[in-house]
Amino acid sequence: MKGTRQLLMATRRSVNRPPRQLLLPPLQLYRRILREHKNLPQLQRELGNQYLKNEFRLHKDIENPLHIVGFLTSWQDYLSTISNGSWDSEKMTSAVLEKMSPEQITQLYELMKETQNVRDGTPETTNETKTE
């Protein structure tokens, strides 16, 4: 995320957040989330770490200031959710779902099905058909 330090300084005043809760720089945010993941059960920690690393890797070259602020804000909200221990009781609101793209909804549905499979001990399903 090129030029993030200057962007964070410029947007701290413009982001609609309480004055004490400033956006953390990407690396500091990343490290704090990894530290908080240590308090999660092993399965959630592994999934969370993998997803976190993948998302930050995918967004490291983003230059659009609005995307950077949105990305960091979302992850900082996630950090506060897992920090106060309410991660397992959080519900997704319909307002959040309405803002999601069809691809994001599909991804969310696939994640839900996969977590149900892991919880129930069901083996992974594949789209391949066996030929004998």
N, C-alpha and C positions, 0 to 999 in steps of 0.2 A: 504494500500500500504506500505508494510513493507520495512523499510530501505530507505524510499524515500528521506530523507534529505541528506544522503550520496550519493545517486544516483544523486540527483539534483546537488550537488556540483561537482561530477565527470563529469556529462554530459553537464554542462553549457558551457564548452569550446568546446565540440565536436558537439553540435547541430548547424546546419547551420542557425543561426539567427544573426541578428545585435547584437553587444556586449551589447547594453543598454537594450535589451528586453530579460531578463532572465526568465526562467520558474519559475512560482510561486509555492510554496508548495500547495499540494492538498486542505487543509482546507482553506487557504487564498483565493485560486482561487474559491472554492465553495461559500464562503461568498460574494466575489465580484460579482459573477454572480447573486446570489440571490438579492443583492442590485441593480444591473442594471436592473433586471427583474421588479423592482418596477416602472420603467419608461415606461414599455410596457402596451398596452391595457389589460384589465382584462382577456380576453379569452387567449391571448398569454402568459400572465404572469402565469396563472394557468397551462397551458399546459407545458410551459417552466420549471416551478418549479417542476412539477411532473416528467418530463423526466430527469431533472438534478439530482434530488434525487435518482431516480431509477438507473441511469447510475453510479453514484458514489458509490451507495450501491453494485451494481453488480461487480464493479472493485476494491473494497477495499482490497481484498486479492491477487491481482495480484503481482507476484514476478519477472516476466520477465522484465528486464530493458528497452528493446525496446518497449514493450507494454505500460509501464508506461510513457515513454517519449512521445510516440505517442498519448496516451490518454490525457496527460496534454497539449501537444502542440495544439491538436485539440480544446480543451475547451478554451485554452487561445486565440486562433484565433477567436473563437465564442465570447468571451468576448470583444475583440477589435471591432468586427463587431457590436455588440449591443451597445457598448459604443459610437461609433461615429455616431450612428443613421442610418446606411446604411443597417440594417437588413431586411427591407422590399423591398429593391431593389436589393438584392444579387441574382445572378443567379448561378446555379450549372454548372460547366464546364464539358465537355465530358471527360476530363482527370480525374476528380474526379470520375465520373460514372464508368470509365473503371477500376479503382482501387477497386471498391466495389465488394463484394461477392454477389452471387445470393440471399442469405438470406437478405442482406442489401438492395438490390434493391427492393425485395418484401416488406420489412418493409417500405421503403420510399414510395412505391406506395400505400400501405395501409394508411399511414399517409396522403398522398396527397388526397386520396378519402375521408377520415374522415374529413379533414379540408374543403373540398368542401361541404360536407354534413352540417357541422356546419355553413359555410358561407351562404349556400342556404336555411337553415332552414329545410332541409330534415331529416326525422326521421332516426335513425340508422337502418341499415339493419342487419338481422341475417340470419344464414344459416339453421335455423330450419324451418321445414314445419309444418303448422298447420294441425292437424287431427281432423275431426269432427265426 
